[in-house]
């Protein structure tokens, strides 16, 4: 016996303007087919236009391939897992809104440093290279760079992740300077576009160049982000979401002078209000549901969008854990336990275990060394 799962999603996604036309064409037909399951109208923002329409996408279960999609259905039935997923998606929305502004600010910061001190314009003399969180015996130009970086650090006596940086590039690359204010694991990052929200938020928090905004607003979001990304259960409660929303609102308000922040604020509110509801066609409706035409089947792309959000969040968690794990001096008990939990979660979901097969192999190898 086949079943058809229908998802109704309240979300903001990027889609071509043509998506609106086929959604409108099929919405009336889908309304007539839906059972009485309490699904409500959905607000979509497509190509800049917002309309109210019921726009489900259908998954017909009956083969091994489609059973993979069923696992996503099961995860989205867990309210606290959905909270976790939505909270993570908000971080990506925030990051995307900050990228251009922060990149430009760091270019200005870099130029300002070069103009103030002529020695900073001199090339590295000895191919200086950090060792972990230490940079010692650096040449004169790199020592001067180290000095000015610390001078503009809000907590210069704390841990500075010098291993993020390539000192010989400080003279020519503004982002190599920016990485000194970020968490570990940025060594292979070559630009703002490769950074996650945590990296950008820590840069704002620790670099004095960002002096017009209250760094406390960044710290509040960083705290929430760390709680979210270190959740071994991949679930957060509604009360936590309220605190998270307040932290995001405060941060967005602090950066209201950035043109894109108004849109970011709206997108975050939409994401926090998202409702992923699932309807199951009964046995008597299976035949009509399975006769959907090609246009209706295109709506399945909505499932892939949600799956991509989920994959991006899990990928970030994997990167955080795997960056720390190879170095026993940096890896702590929390990283190890989180990595084990993450590996178990991925293995228990066939669709995720296939998507992250390479990372799971790395986790297995690390576990074997213990």
C-alpha positions as CSV (number, residue, x, y, z in Angstrom):
1,X,0.0,0.0,0.0
2,X,1.3,3.4,-0.9
3,X,1.0,6.6,1.1
4,X,1.4,10.2,0.0
5,X,2.8,12.6,2.5
6,X,1.9,16.3,2.0
7,X,4.0,19.0,3.6
8,X,2.7,22.5,4.1
9,X,5.6,24.9,4.7
10,X,5.5,28.5,5.8
11,X,8.9,29.7,4.6
12,X,10.9,32.3,2.7
13,X,13.0,30.8,-0.1
14,X,14.8,32.0,-3.1
15,X,13.1,30.8,-6.3
16,X,12.8,32.0,-9.9
17,X,9.8,34.1,-10.8
18,X,8.4,31.2,-12.8
19,X,7.9,29.2,-9.6
20,X,5.0,31.5,-8.7
21,X,3.1,30.7,-11.9
22,X,3.2,26.9,-11.6
23,X,2.4,27.2,-7.9
24,X,-0.7,29.1,-8.7
25,X,-1.7,26.7,-11.4
26,X,-1.6,23.6,-9.1
27,X,-2.8,25.2,-5.9
28,X,-6.5,24.9,-6.8
29,X,-6.1,21.2,-7.8
30,X,-4.2,20.4,-4.6
31,X,-6.9,22.0,-2.5
32,X,-9.4,19.6,-3.9
33,X,-7.2,16.6,-3.1
34,X,-6.2,17.5,0.4
35,X,-7.8,15.6,3.3
36,X,-9.2,17.3,6.3
37,X,-6.0,17.4,8.3
38,X,-5.9,21.0,9.5
39,X,-3.4,22.3,6.9
40,X,-3.6,26.0,6.6
41,X,-2.7,28.5,3.9
42,X,1.0,29.2,3.3
43,X,2.8,32.5,2.8
44,X,5.5,32.3,0.2
45,X,7.9,35.0,-0.9
46,X,8.9,34.2,-4.4
47,X,10.8,36.6,-6.6
48,X,10.0,39.5,-4.4
49,X,6.2,38.9,-4.5
50,X,4.3,37.6,-1.5
51,X,1.0,35.6,-2.0
52,X,-1.1,33.4,0.2
53,X,-1.6,30.0,-1.3
54,X,-1.7,26.4,-0.3
55,X,1.5,25.0,-1.8
56,X,2.2,21.5,-0.6
57,X,4.7,19.1,-2.1
58,X,4.0,15.5,-2.3
59,X,6.1,12.5,-1.5
60,X,4.9,9.1,-2.6
61,X,6.4,6.3,-0.5
62,X,6.8,2.9,-2.0
63,X,10.4,2.5,-3.0
64,X,13.8,2.5,-1.3
65,X,14.5,5.9,-2.8
66,X,11.4,7.5,-1.4
67,X,11.8,5.8,2.0
68,X,14.8,8.1,2.4
69,X,12.5,11.1,2.1
70,X,10.3,9.5,4.7
71,X,13.1,9.9,7.3
72,X,13.0,13.7,6.7
73,X,9.3,13.5,7.4
74,X,9.9,11.8,10.7
75,X,12.5,14.4,11.8
76,X,10.2,17.2,10.9
77,X,7.5,15.7,13.1
78,X,9.7,16.5,16.1
79,X,8.9,20.0,17.2
80,X,12.2,20.6,19.1
81,X,14.2,19.2,16.2
82,X,12.4,21.7,14.0
83,X,13.3,24.5,16.5
84,X,16.9,23.4,16.2
85,X,16.8,23.5,12.4
86,X,15.1,26.9,12.2
87,X,17.5,28.4,14.7
88,X,20.4,27.2,12.6
89,X,18.9,28.5,9.4
90,X,18.6,32.0,11.1
91,X,22.4,32.0,11.6
92,X,22.9,31.5,7.9
93,X,20.4,34.3,7.1
94,X,22.3,36.5,9.5
95,X,25.7,35.6,8.1
96,X,24.6,36.3,4.5
97,X,23.4,39.7,5.6
98,X,26.7,40.6,7.3
99,X,29.1,39.3,4.7
100,X,29.4,42.3,2.4
101,X,29.5,44.9,5.3
102,X,32.1,43.0,7.3
103,X,34.3,42.4,4.3
104,X,34.3,46.1,3.4
105,X,35.0,47.1,7.0
106,X,38.0,44.8,7.2
107,X,39.4,46.2,4.0
108,X,39.1,49.7,5.5
109,X,40.7,48.5,8.7
110,X,43.6,46.9,6.8
111,X,44.2,50.0,4.7
112,X,44.1,52.2,7.9
113,X,46.8,50.0,9.5
114,X,49.0,50.1,6.5
115,X,48.7,53.9,6.3
116,X,49.5,54.4,10.0
117,X,52.7,52.3,10.2
118,X,55.2,52.0,7.3
119,X,56.8,48.9,8.8
120,X,53.6,47.0,8.1
121,X,54.1,47.5,4.4
122,X,57.4,45.5,4.5
123,X,57.3,41.9,3.5
124,X,57.8,39.0,5.9
125,X,61.5,38.2,6.1
126,X,61.6,34.6,7.4
127,X,58.3,32.9,6.3
128,X,56.9,33.2,9.8
129,X,54.5,30.4,10.8
130,X,52.4,30.1,14.0
131,X,52.6,27.0,16.2
132,X,49.1,26.4,17.6
133,X,48.0,29.4,19.5
134,X,51.5,30.9,19.6
135,X,53.5,33.0,17.3
136,X,57.0,33.4,18.5
137,X,60.3,34.4,17.0
138,X,58.5,36.3,14.2
139,X,60.5,38.7,12.0
140,X,60.3,42.4,12.6
141,X,57.4,43.2,10.1
142,X,55.3,40.2,11.4
143,X,56.1,41.2,15.0
144,X,54.7,44.6,14.3
145,X,51.6,43.1,12.7
146,X,51.2,40.9,15.8
147,X,51.5,44.0,18.0
148,X,48.8,46.1,16.1
149,X,46.4,43.1,16.0
150,X,46.7,42.8,19.7
151,X,46.3,46.5,20.1
152,X,42.9,46.4,18.4
153,X,41.8,43.2,20.3
154,X,39.3,43.7,23.1
155,X,40.8,40.8,25.0
156,X,44.5,40.7,24.1
157,X,45.3,38.6,27.1
158,X,43.0,35.8,26.1
159,X,43.7,33.0,23.6
160,X,44.5,34.3,20.1
161,X,44.2,31.7,17.4
162,X,47.3,32.7,15.5
163,X,47.1,29.3,13.7
164,X,44.2,30.8,11.8
165,X,46.7,33.1,10.1
166,X,49.5,33.1,7.6
167,X,51.6,36.0,8.8
168,X,53.4,36.6,5.5
169,X,50.0,37.4,4.0
170,X,49.1,40.0,6.6
171,X,50.6,42.8,4.5
172,X,48.5,42.0,1.4
173,X,45.3,40.2,2.6
174,X,42.9,41.9,4.9
175,X,41.1,38.6,5.7
176,X,44.3,37.1,7.1
177,X,44.2,39.9,9.6
178,X,40.5,39.3,10.3
179,X,41.1,35.7,11.1
180,X,43.2,36.6,14.2
181,X,39.9,37.6,15.9
182,X,38.1,34.4,15.1
183,X,37.7,31.0,16.6
184,X,40.0,28.2,15.7
185,X,39.7,26.3,12.4
186,X,39.9,29.2,10.0
187,X,43.4,28.3,8.6
188,X,42.1,27.2,5.2
189,X,39.5,30.1,4.9
190,X,40.5,32.6,2.2
191,X,37.7,35.1,2.4
192,X,34.5,36.3,4.1
193,X,32.3,34.1,1.9
194,X,33.8,30.9,3.4
195,X,33.2,31.9,7.0
196,X,30.3,30.8,9.1
197,X,28.2,33.0,11.4
198,X,30.4,32.2,14.4
199,X,33.5,33.5,12.7
200,X,31.9,36.8,11.7
201,X,30.2,37.3,15.1
202,X,33.5,36.7,17.0
203,X,35.3,39.2,14.7
204,X,32.7,41.8,15.6
205,X,33.0,41.0,19.3
206,X,36.8,41.0,19.5
207,X,38.0,43.6,17.0
208,X,37.8,47.2,18.2
209,X,37.4,48.4,14.6
210,X,33.7,47.6,15.2
211,X,33.3,50.4,17.7
212,X,29.9,51.9,16.8
213,X,28.0,48.8,17.8
214,X,27.5,47.2,21.2
215,X,29.7,44.1,21.3
216,X,27.4,42.6,23.9
217,X,24.7,42.1,21.2
218,X,27.2,39.9,19.3
219,X,28.2,38.0,22.5
220,X,24.5,37.1,23.2
221,X,24.1,35.6,19.7
222,X,27.4,33.8,20.0
223,X,26.3,32.2,23.3
224,X,23.0,31.1,21.7
225,X,24.9,29.8,18.6
226,X,27.3,27.8,20.8
227,X,24.4,26.3,22.8
228,X,22.7,25.4,19.5
229,X,25.8,23.9,17.8
230,X,26.8,21.9,20.9
231,X,23.5,20.4,21.5
232,X,24.1,16.6,21.4
233,X,20.4,16.0,21.1
234,X,19.9,18.3,18.1
235,X,16.8,19.7,19.8
236,X,15.9,23.0,21.5
237,X,12.9,23.9,23.5
238,X,10.4,26.7,22.8
239,X,11.6,28.7,25.8
240,X,15.1,28.7,24.4
241,X,13.8,29.9,21.1
242,X,12.3,33.0,22.8
243,X,15.6,33.9,24.3
244,X,17.3,33.3,20.9
245,X,14.8,35.5,19.1
246,X,15.4,38.4,21.6
247,X,19.1,38.1,21.1
248,X,18.8,38.2,17.3
249,X,16.4,41.2,17.4
250,X,18.9,43.1,19.6
251,X,21.7,42.3,17.3
252,X,19.8,43.3,14.2
253,X,18.8,46.6,15.8
254,X,22.4,47.3,16.6
255,X,23.3,46.9,12.9
256,X,20.3,48.8,11.5
257,X,22.6,51.1,9.7
258,X,23.5,48.3,7.3
259,X,21.1,48.5,4.4
260,X,20.5,44.8,4.2
261,X,19.7,44.4,7.9
262,X,16.1,45.4,7.6
263,X,15.5,42.6,5.1
264,X,17.5,40.2,7.3
265,X,15.4,41.0,10.3
266,X,12.2,40.2,8.4
267,X,13.6,37.0,7.0
268,X,14.7,35.9,10.5
269,X,11.2,36.6,11.9
270,X,9.6,34.6,9.0
271,X,12.0,31.7,9.7
272,X,11.3,31.7,13.4
273,X,7.5,31.6,12.6
274,X,7.9,28.8,10.1
275,X,5.4,25.9,10.5
276,X,6.2,22.6,8.9
277,X,3.0,20.6,9.0
278,X,2.5,17.1,7.5
279,X,-0.7,15.6,6.1
280,X,-1.0,12.0,5.2
281,X,-3.3,10.9,2.4
282,X,-5.6,8.1,3.5
283,X,-6.0,4.9,1.7
284,X,-9.1,6.1,-0.1
285,X,-7.2,9.1,-1.5
286,X,-4.1,7.3,-2.7
287,X,-5.1,6.8,-6.3
288,X,-5.9,10.5,-6.9
289,X,-2.9,11.7,-5.1
290,X,-0.6,9.4,-7.1
291,X,-2.0,10.7,-10.4
292,X,-0.4,14.2,-9.9
293,X,1.0,15.7,-13.1
294,X,4.6,16.8,-13.7
295,X,3.9,20.4,-12.6
296,X,2.7,19.2,-9.2
297,X,5.7,16.9,-8.8
298,X,8.0,19.9,-9.2
299,X,6.7,21.0,-5.7
300,X,8.9,18.3,-4.3
301,X,11.8,20.7,-4.6
302,X,10.5,22.3,-1.4
303,X,11.5,19.1,0.4
304,X,15.0,19.4,-1.1
305,X,15.2,23.1,0.1
306,X,14.5,22.0,3.7
307,X,17.0,19.1,3.3
308,X,19.7,21.5,2.2
309,X,19.1,23.7,5.2
310,X,19.5,20.7,7.4
311,X,22.6,19.5,5.6
312,X,24.3,23.0,5.9
313,X,23.7,23.0,9.7
314,X,25.0,19.5,10.2
315,X,28.0,20.3,7.9
316,X,28.9,23.2,10.2
317,X,28.7,21.0,13.3
318,X,30.9,18.4,11.6
319,X,33.5,21.0,10.6
320,X,33.7,22.3,14.2
321,X,34.2,18.9,15.6
322,X,36.6,17.5,13.0
323,X,38.8,20.7,13.2
324,X,39.4,20.0,16.9
325,X,39.5,16.2,16.8
326,X,42.8,15.6,15.0
327,X,44.8,17.6,17.5
328,X,44.6,16.0,21.0
329,X,45.8,19.2,22.6
330,X,42.8,21.1,21.2
331,X,40.2,18.4,21.4
332,X,38.3,18.4,24.6
333,X,35.7,16.1,26.1
334,X,32.8,18.1,24.8
335,X,34.1,17.9,21.2
336,X,34.6,14.2,21.5
337,X,31.2,13.5,23.0
338,X,29.5,15.8,20.4
339,X,31.3,14.0,17.6
340,X,30.1,10.7,18.9
341,X,26.5,11.9,19.2
342,X,26.6,13.5,15.7
343,X,28.0,10.3,14.2
344,X,25.2,8.2,15.9
345,X,22.6,10.6,14.6
346,X,23.8,10.5,11.0
347,X,24.1,6.7,11.1
348,X,20.5,6.4,12.4
349,X,19.1,8.3,9.4
350,X,19.8,6.6,6.0
351,X,19.5,9.8,4.0
352,X,22.0,11.6,6.2
353,X,24.4,8.7,6.4
354,X,24.6,8.7,2.6
355,X,25.0,12.4,2.3
356,X,27.7,12.5,4.9
357,X,29.4,9.2,4.1
358,X,32.9,10.8,3.9
359,X,32.6,12.6,7.2
360,X,31.2,9.4,8.8
361,X,34.3,7.5,7.7
362,X,36.5,10.2,9.3
363,X,34.5,9.9,12.5
364,X,34.8,6.1,12.5
365,X,38.6,6.4,12.1
366,X,38.8,8.8,15.0
367,X,36.7,6.5,17.2
368,X,39.0,3.6,16.3
369,X,42.0,5.5,17.6
370,X,40.5,5.9,21.1
